[in-house]
Amino acid sequence: MRVSNVFVPHDKKWEVSPDADVMKALELMIKEDKGRIVITERDKIIGLITRNGIAQYVQIKGSHKG
């Protein structure tokens, strides 16, 4: 079996810019039922953001409040 048999074709609606609000990105993931979305800049993929990554960041940030 090849990756081409199981991959999900990319859709531009699953992209955000690096300047996008994190909560908006999370809302997009929930709305589109995606665990990750692509970060693009000038039509080039520069990274990914995941639900787990956001959750971990929020948890760490919350634990450092004093």
N, C-alpha and C positions, 0 to 999 in steps of 0.2 A: 504494500500500500504506500502511496505517496502523499506528501503534504497536500498536493493539489486536489486530492480526493476528500479532504476533510476541512480545509481552511474556510473561513468566512470572508467573502470579498469585502474589501475596505469601502467605507462610505464616508464622504466628507463631513456628514453630519456628526460623526464621531471624533471630530477634531476640535481642539481649542488652542488658543495662543498661550504663550508663557505668561502673559499679563492677565489672563482670565481669572476671575474670582474662583477660589477653590470650591466654595459652596455651589456655585453655578455648575462647575465641572461635575461635582457629586450629583447634583440634580439631573444632569444630562445622563450620567451613568445609570441612575435609577430609572429614569424615564425610558431609556433605550435598553434596559436590562443588560448592561455591559459591566464587566468587572474592571475594565481598563479603557482608557481612551488615549488617543494619539495627541501629542503636543507638536504643533507645526509652527514654523516661522518661514515666511517667504516661500510657501508651498513645499518646504522640506521638513521631513520628520526629524525632530530633534530629541524626542523622548516619549515616555509613556507616564501616565499617572493612573494609580489603581485605587480602588475603594479601600483595600487594606492599608495602602500607603497613607492615605488621608486619615484613616482611623488611628493608625500608629502615631502619626504626627500630633493629632488632637490629644491622644492619651498622654504622650510625652509632655506636650506643652502644658496640659492641665496638671500634671504631677509636679511641675516646676513652679507652679503658682504658690505663693506662700503667704 
